[in-house]
């Protein structure tokens, strides 16, 4: 009998997702936001994503052995609930609630999951639901998917799960051992999120914008050390300023923030608008510097011995998407290889919970080599979507698609690129991307003006052939998921300037052909035409929208933007008035 495990996340009222393991193989995984077209799909359950996973595998609800969820009841006899109550003494209602009713959220979430499963056709009397602690789910998503065979240090940093905010442990022979956890409000991710709000972005969405802003500022101008300290093995966040609840919150237009009025007294008003200016760029730089410093101190303290022994680290949780921290981690002498779970935010806990349960039942899961785990569509599906679409798209079928698209790009045009299965996780990796030729001056600005309307100081990233990486980023560290930044070799800064950030780095995707042959072949064609096997790559969506899932989504976005070219599988859609590529015909 096959062991079939469905992982469902959405415990923290954002980023619900579903993942399906059959006999240790991850056959499908997708985020709910992609199907319901609502970014982060707040307060929803992973209904559409679960339905997709079952359809993709061709199985019925009755074929599922276990449903794994990344949220669990927390005992009153551990530290977590008492720590929360003690640190939030100034909000006695919340403090008491943690002690008396500490698992209310878990019960509510479990009931919602049962309801969701009923809608999908599961029999509530027969469903076996297995809870996995939130941080164990993150840890499993990193360690069990890393493919590391030797003893592995495990790190989890995010806002918070049930109560835990930070996890240190190690994995050995498939088993995860906890070394230490920190609990709310002592959360480095929470602090970064609070400063993200102060800098005018949304928590859980804008952190990477703060990271993108940081290189423009000077971290030495403002000392942020009063916000948090790590001493004697304990992380303490200063709750006079951040990670605050209740009456301590700064409020504006009826909305409460995770920082206090005291932070405004110290640093001035909250940033508004889209301009990255002083002093806010310096604040971003100072926050990033403090975050890196404390994270590296904590790694030393709790994981240093394991790292000296084996040099392997697996990292997950929302903060694992901080590519600047990851660059510093890789640079450490005691690190041989860092694996960052590509969906390291809460969407990835669906994978982690399912992987954890699979291991617990004696079925190890395979290494995560790629994230092309969502729906795919055939040429026929694409043509049907074109036929149904209100804008009556003009399309033609290309014979040698990769070469023809490369030509269009070399002429300076951004192209909406829709191929194969949709990516799982926040990064577009050549399944649902907007691509451009990175040696064409101004192509990043064109993408910003035509489609993304995104802040100009946010970097665009390169995808590159695995043959190019040793020259351009001079490193043999695997980088399939855009989870690290690397120093770009001098010569390449002038060769592909459109994908090099302010500080001379790039957040690279290094692609092996076997995982996405069509994207690879397009970059090969670019290499023939320009000498550079590198593509500019950003996600296929408009600002504030989730990444595109279906051909209809792609057409809606295409006609709602100034993009001129959309390629879906072999079907090229061109707008009226785009340079008519009759030569392609």
C-alpha positions in Angstrom: 0.0 0.0 0.0 1.2 3.4 -0.9 1.6 6.0 1.9 -0.3 9.1 0.9 0.0 12.2 3.0 -1.8 15.6 2.4 -0.2 18.6 4.1 -2.4 21.6 4.6 -1.2 25.0 5.9 -3.1 28.1 6.7 -2.8 27.9 10.5 -1.8 31.6 10.9 -4.6 33.0 8.7 -2.3 33.8 5.8 -0.5 31.8 3.0 -2.7 28.7 3.0 -1.3 25.9 0.8 -1.5 22.2 0.1 1.2 19.6 -0.6 0.9 15.9 -1.4 3.5 13.2 -0.7 3.0 9.7 -2.1 5.6 7.2 -0.9 8.1 10.0 -0.1 7.7 11.7 -3.5 6.3 15.2 -3.6 3.8 15.0 -6.4 2.1 18.3 -6.1 2.2 21.5 -4.0 0.5 24.9 -4.6 -0.5 28.0 -2.7 -4.2 28.9 -2.4 -3.6 32.6 -3.4 -2.8 31.4 -7.0 -6.2 29.9 -7.5 -8.4 32.4 -5.7 -6.4 35.4 -7.1 -6.0 37.1 -3.7 -2.4 37.7 -2.5 -1.6 35.7 0.7 -5.2 34.5 0.6 -5.7 35.8 4.2 -8.3 34.0 6.4 -8.9 31.3 3.8 -8.5 27.6 3.9 -6.5 25.6 1.3 -9.5 24.3 -0.5 -8.6 24.9 -4.2 -4.9 24.0 -3.6 -5.9 20.7 -2.0 -8.4 19.9 -4.8 -5.6 20.6 -7.3 -3.2 18.2 -5.5 -5.7 15.4 -5.5 -6.5 15.9 -9.2 -2.8 16.1 -10.1 -2.2 12.8 -8.5 -5.4 11.3 -9.8 -6.6 10.2 -6.4 -9.8 10.4 -4.3 -10.1 11.7 -0.8 -10.5 8.2 0.5 -7.0 7.4 -0.9 -5.4 9.8 1.6 -3.9 8.1 4.7 -3.2 11.1 6.8 -3.8 14.9 6.7 -0.8 16.7 8.3 -1.2 20.2 9.7 1.6 22.6 10.8 0.1 23.7 14.1 -0.2 21.7 17.3 -1.5 22.0 20.9 1.2 23.3 23.2 1.4 21.9 26.8 1.0 24.1 29.8 4.0 22.3 31.4 6.5 23.6 28.9 8.0 27.2 28.8 6.1 28.6 25.9 2.8 29.8 27.3 4.4 31.0 30.6 7.1 33.0 28.7 4.3 34.6 26.6 2.3 35.5 29.7 5.3 36.9 31.6 6.6 39.0 28.7 3.1 40.4 27.9 2.3 41.3 31.5 1.2 44.7 30.4 -1.8 43.1 28.5 -3.2 40.9 31.3 -6.2 39.7 29.3 -3.8 38.2 26.6 -1.4 36.9 29.3 -4.1 35.0 31.2 -5.6 33.7 27.9 -2.3 32.1 27.0 -2.2 30.2 30.4 -5.9 29.3 30.6 -7.0 28.9 27.0 -3.6 28.5 25.3 -4.7 26.2 22.6 -7.8 28.0 21.4 -6.3 28.9 18.1 -5.3 25.3 17.5 -8.8 24.1 18.1 -10.3 26.7 15.8 -7.9 25.9 13.1 -8.5 22.2 13.3 -12.2 22.7 13.1 -11.7 24.8 9.9 -9.5 22.1 8.4 -12.2 19.5 9.1 -14.8 21.7 7.4 -12.5 22.3 4.4 -11.9 18.5 4.1 -15.6 17.8 4.2 -16.1 20.3 1.3 -13.5 18.3 -0.6 -15.4 15.0 -0.1 -13.5 13.5 2.9 -15.4 11.5 5.4 -15.0 13.4 8.8 -15.3 10.1 10.7 -12.5 8.5 8.8 -10.0 11.4 8.4 -6.8 11.0 10.4 -5.5 14.5 11.2 -2.0 14.7 12.5 -0.8 18.0 14.1 2.9 18.9 13.8 4.3 21.8 15.8 4.7 24.8 13.5 8.5 25.1 13.9 9.0 21.4 13.5 7.1 21.7 10.2 9.5 24.5 9.2 12.4 22.4 10.4 11.3 19.3 8.5 10.7 21.4 5.3 14.3 22.4 5.5 16.1 19.3 6.8 14.0 16.5 5.2 14.0 18.3 1.8 17.7 19.1 1.8 18.9 15.7 0.8 21.7 16.0 3.4 22.7 12.6 4.6 25.1 13.6 7.3 24.3 15.3 10.6 22.7 18.7 9.8 22.3 21.9 11.8 18.7 23.2 11.5 17.6 26.8 11.9 14.1 28.2 11.8 13.4 32.0 12.1 10.0 33.5 11.5 7.4 35.8 13.1 5.9 33.1 15.3 4.1 29.8 15.2 2.0 28.7 18.1 4.3 30.5 20.5 7.8 29.7 19.2 9.6 32.2 17.0 13.0 30.7 16.5 14.1 27.1 16.4 17.6 25.6 16.7 18.2 21.9 16.3 19.9 19.2 14.3 18.9 16.4 12.1 20.5 13.0 12.2 19.4 9.8 10.4 16.1 11.4 9.5 15.3 12.4 13.0 15.0 16.1 14.2 16.4 17.0 17.6 15.4 20.3 19.3 18.3 22.2 20.9 16.5 25.5 21.8 13.5 27.6 21.0 12.7 31.2 21.6 9.1 32.3 22.2 6.9 35.3 21.4 7.5 38.3 21.8 11.2 37.5 21.5 11.1 37.2 17.7 13.7 38.5 15.3 11.3 38.0 12.4 8.7 39.9 14.3 11.0 42.8 14.9 12.0 42.9 11.2 8.2 42.8 10.5 7.5 45.7 12.9 10.2 47.9 11.3 8.8 46.8 7.9 5.5 48.4 8.9 7.2 51.5 10.2 8.9 51.8 6.8 5.5 51.9 5.2 5.1 48.3 3.9 2.9 45.5 4.9 4.2 42.9 7.4 4.6 39.4 5.8 4.8 41.0 2.4 7.2 44.0 2.5 10.2 42.5 4.3 12.1 41.9 1.1 11.5 45.5 0.1 13.2 46.6 3.3 16.1 44.3 2.4 16.2 45.8 -1.2 16.3 49.3 0.3 19.1 48.6 2.8 22.1 48.8 0.4 21.1 52.4 -0.4 21.5 53.4 3.2 24.3 53.6 5.7 23.9 51.4 8.8 26.3 53.3 10.9 24.2 56.4 10.9 21.6 55.0 13.4 22.3 52.6 16.2 19.4 50.1 16.4 21.0 48.0 19.2 18.4 49.1 21.7 15.7 47.2 19.9 17.1 43.7 20.6 19.9 41.9 22.3 21.3 38.4 22.4 23.1 37.7 25.6 23.8 34.5 27.6 22.0 32.5 25.0 18.8 34.4 25.2 17.2 36.7 22.5 15.4 39.6 24.1 13.3 42.1 22.0 12.7 45.5 23.6 8.9 45.5 23.8 8.9 49.2 24.7 9.4 49.7 20.9 8.4 46.6 18.9 6.5 43.3 18.9 3.9 45.0 21.0 0.2 44.1 21.5 -2.9 45.8 23.0 -2.6 49.3 24.3 1.1 49.6 23.5 0.4 49.7 19.8 0.9 52.7 17.7 -2.5 53.3 15.9 -3.3 55.2 12.8 -6.7 55.4 11.0 -8.1 52.7 13.2 -5.2 50.2 12.4 -2.9 49.0 15.1 0.8 48.4 14.3 3.4 46.1 15.8 5.5 49.0 17.0 4.7 51.6 19.7 4.4 55.4 19.8 7.8 55.3 21.5 9.4 54.2 18.2 7.8 57.2 16.4 9.1 59.5 19.2 12.6 58.1 18.5 12.7 57.8 14.7 10.1 60.2 13.5 6.9 59.6 11.4 6.2 56.3 9.6 7.3 56.4 6.0 4.6 56.9 3.3 4.7 56.6 -0.5 7.1 54.9 -2.9 10.3 56.9 -2.6 13.3 55.4 -0.9 14.7 58.5 0.8 16.5 59.6 4.0 16.4 58.8 6.8 14.4 55.7 5.9 17.1 54.1 3.7 19.4 54.3 6.7 16.8 52.8 9.0 16.4 49.9 6.5 20.2 49.4 6.5 20.4 49.5 10.3 17.6 47.0 10.7 19.2 44.6 8.2 22.6 45.0 9.9 21.1 44.3 13.4 19.2 41.3 12.0 22.3 39.8 10.4 24.4 40.4 13.5 22.0 38.8 15.9 21.2 35.9 13.6 24.9 35.1 13.1 25.5 35.3 16.9 22.6 32.9 17.5 23.9 30.5 14.9 27.3 30.5 16.6 25.9 30.0 20.0 23.5 27.2 19.3 24.7 25.5 16.1 28.4 26.3 16.1 29.4 22.8 17.3 27.2 20.9 14.8 28.5 23.1 12.0 32.2 22.5 12.9 31.4 18.8 12.8 29.6 18.6 9.4 29.3 22.1 7.8 25.7 21.5 6.7 22.9 23.9 7.6 19.2 23.7 6.6 17.2 26.9 7.1 13.4 27.7 6.9 10.9 30.2 8.3 10.0 33.5 6.7 13.4 35.0 7.5 15.2 32.3 5.5 14.1 34.4 2.5 16.5 37.1 3.6 19.1 36.5 0.9 21.6 39.0 2.4 21.7 37.0 5.6 22.1 33.8 3.6 25.1 35.3 1.7 26.8 36.0 5.1 26.0 32.4 6.3 27.5 30.9 3.1 30.7 33.0 3.7 31.3 31.4 7.1 34.3 29.1 7.4 32.3 26.4 9.1 29.6 26.2 6.3 30.1 23.8 3.5 26.5 23.9 2.2 23.4 25.8 3.1 20.0 24.5 2.0 17.2 27.1 2.2 13.7 25.7 1.7 12.5 27.6 -1.4 9.0 28.1 0.1 10.4 28.9 3.5 7.4 31.1 4.6 4.3 29.6 6.0 3.2 28.1 2.6 6.1 25.7 2.9 4.8 24.3 6.2 2.3 22.2 4.2 5.3 20.4 2.7 7.1 20.3 6.1 4.2 18.8 8.1 3.6 16.2 5.4 7.3 15.3 5.2 7.6 15.1 9.0 4.6 12.6 9.2 6.0 10.6 6.3 9.4 10.2 8.1 7.6 9.4 11.4 5.9 6.5 9.5 9.1 5.2 8.1 9.0 6.6 4.6 11.8 9.1 4.0 11.1 11.9 1.5 13.2 12.7 -1.5 15.5 15.7 -1.9 13.7 18.8 -3.3 15.5 19.5 -6.6 12.9 21.8 -8.1 9.6 23.6 -7.3 7.7 23.0 -10.5 4.8 21.4 -8.5 1.7 23.3 -9.6 -0.7 23.0 -12.5 0.5 22.8 -16.2 -1.5 23.4 -19.4 -1.2 22.1 -22.9 -1.1 24.1 -26.2 -4.8 23.0 -26.6 -5.7 24.5 -23.2 -4.0 27.7 -24.1 -5.7 28.0 -27.5 -9.1 27.3 -25.8 -8.4 30.1 -23.2 -7.6 32.5 -26.1 -10.8 31.5 -27.9 -12.9 32.2 -24.8 -11.1 35.5 -23.8 -13.0 38.8 -24.2 -10.0 40.6 -25.7 -9.9 38.2 -28.7 -6.1 37.6 -28.6 -4.2 37.2 -31.8 -2.0 34.2 -31.5 0.3 31.9 -33.5 2.0 28.7 -32.8 5.8 28.8 -32.9 7.9 25.9 -34.2 11.2 26.6 -32.4 9.9 28.6 -29.5 13.1 29.1 -27.4 15.1 30.6 -30.3 12.2 32.9 -31.5 11.5 34.2 -28.0 15.3 34.9 -27.5 15.2 37.0 -30.7 12.2 39.1 -29.4 14.1 39.6 -26.1 17.4 40.7 -27.8 15.4 43.4 -29.6 14.7 44.9 -26.1 11.3 43.5 -25.4 10.1 42.1 -22.1 8.2 38.8 -22.6 5.5 37.2 -20.4 6.7 33.6 -20.1 4.3 30.8 -19.2 5.8 27.2 -19.4 5.2 23.9 -17.7 4.1 23.5 -14.1 3.7 26.6 -11.9 6.3 27.2 -9.2 5.7 26.6 -5.5 6.9 29.3 -3.2 7.4 33.1 -3.7 10.0 33.0 -6.5 9.4 32.9 -10.2 11.9 30.4 -11.6 11.0 30.2 -15.3 7.5 28.6 -15.0 5.5 31.9 -14.6 8.0 34.7 -15.2 8.5 38.0 -17.0 11.8 37.8 -18.8 14.1 40.2 -20.5 17.6 40.4 -22.0 19.8 41.7 -19.2 22.4 43.2 -21.6 19.8 45.5 -23.1 20.0 48.9 -21.3 16.8 50.0 -19.7 14.9 46.7 -19.9 14.4 46.7 -16.1 12.8 50.1 -16.3 10.6 49.0 -19.2 9.3 46.2 -17.1 8.7 48.5 -14.2 6.8 51.0 -16.3 4.9 48.5 -18.4 3.8 46.0 -15.8 5.2 45.9 -12.3 4.9 49.5 -11.2 7.3 48.4 -8.5 9.7 50.5 -6.5 12.7 51.2 -8.7 15.2 50.4 -5.9 14.1 46.8 -5.8 16.5 44.6 -7.7 15.7 42.4 -10.7 17.2 38.9 -10.6 19.1 36.7 -13.1 18.4 33.2 -14.1 21.5 31.6 -15.7 22.7 28.4 -17.2 24.7 26.1 -14.9 27.6 26.6 -17.3 27.6 30.4 -16.7 27.4 30.4 -12.9 31.1 29.6 -12.3 32.2 32.6 -14.3 29.5 35.1 -13.3 29.2 34.4 -9.6 32.4 32.4 -9.1 30.9 29.9 -6.8 30.1 26.2 -6.9 27.4 26.4 -4.2 24.1 25.1 -5.6 21.6 27.9 -6.2 18.5 26.5 -7.9 15.9 28.6 -6.0 17.0 32.3 -5.9 17.5 32.0 -2.1 21.0 33.5 -2.0 22.8 36.6 -3.3 26.3 36.4 -4.7 29.0 38.9 -5.6 29.0 39.4 -9.4 32.4 39.1 -11.2 33.6 42.5 -12.4 33.4 41.7 -16.1 29.8 40.5 -15.8 28.6 43.7 -14.1 29.0 45.4 -17.4 27.8 42.4 -19.5 24.5 42.0 -17.7 24.0 45.3 -15.8 20.2 45.0 -15.6 20.4 42.2 -13.1 23.1 43.5 -10.7 22.0 45.3 -7.6 23.3 48.5 -6.1 25.8 46.6 -3.9 27.3 44.6 -6.8 25.4 41.4 -6.0 22.7 39.3 -7.8 20.1 36.9 -6.4 20.7 34.2 -8.8 18.9 31.1 -10.1 21.3 28.6 -11.5 19.4 26.2 -13.7 20.2 22.6 -14.7 18.5 21.6 -18.0 16.7 18.6 -16.6 14.4 20.6 -14.4 13.2 23.2 -17.0 14.4 22.3 -20.5 12.5 25.0 -22.3 13.7 27.8 -20.1 17.2 26.4 -20.4 17.0 26.2 -24.2 15.8 29.8 -24.4 18.9 31.0 -22.3 21.1 28.9 -24.6 19.6 30.8 -27.6 20.3 34.1 -25.8 23.9 32.9 -25.3 24.2 32.3 -29.0 22.8 35.8 -29.8 24.5 37.9 -27.1 27.3 35.8 -25.6 25.5 35.7 -22.2 23.5 32.7 -21.1 21.6 34.8 -18.6 18.0 36.1 -18.5 16.4 38.8 -16.4 13.6 37.1 -14.5 10.8 38.5 -12.4 7.4 37.0 -11.4 4.5 37.0 -13.8 2.0 39.2 -12.0 1.1 42.8 -11.5 1.9 44.6 -8.3 -0.2 43.5 -5.4 -1.4 40.4 -7.2 -0.4 36.8 -6.8 1.7 35.0 -9.4 -0.3 33.8 -12.5 -1.6 30.3 -12.5 -3.7 29.6 -15.6 -3.7 30.8 -19.2 -6.8 32.9 -18.5 -5.0 34.6 -15.6 -2.1 35.3 -17.9 -4.3 36.8 -20.6 -6.1 39.0 -18.1 -2.8 40.3 -16.8 -1.4 40.7 -20.3 -4.3 42.8 -21.5 -4.3 44.8 -18.2 -0.7 45.8 -18.7 1.5 47.3 -21.5 3.3 44.0 -22.2 3.5 43.3 -25.9 4.4 39.6 -26.0 3.1 36.6 -24.1 4.3 33.1 -24.8 2.3 30.2 -23.3 3.9 26.8 -24.1 4.3 27.2 -28.0 1.5 29.8 -28.4 2.7 33.4 -28.9 0.1 36.1 -28.2 1.1 39.5 -29.7 -0.7 42.8 -29.2 -1.8 45.1 -32.0 0.9 47.5 -32.9 3.8 45.4 -31.4 6.6 45.2 -34.0 4.9 42.6 -36.2 7.3 39.7 -36.1 6.2 38.5 -39.6 9.6 37.0 -40.0 8.7 34.6 -37.2 5.6 33.4 -39.1 
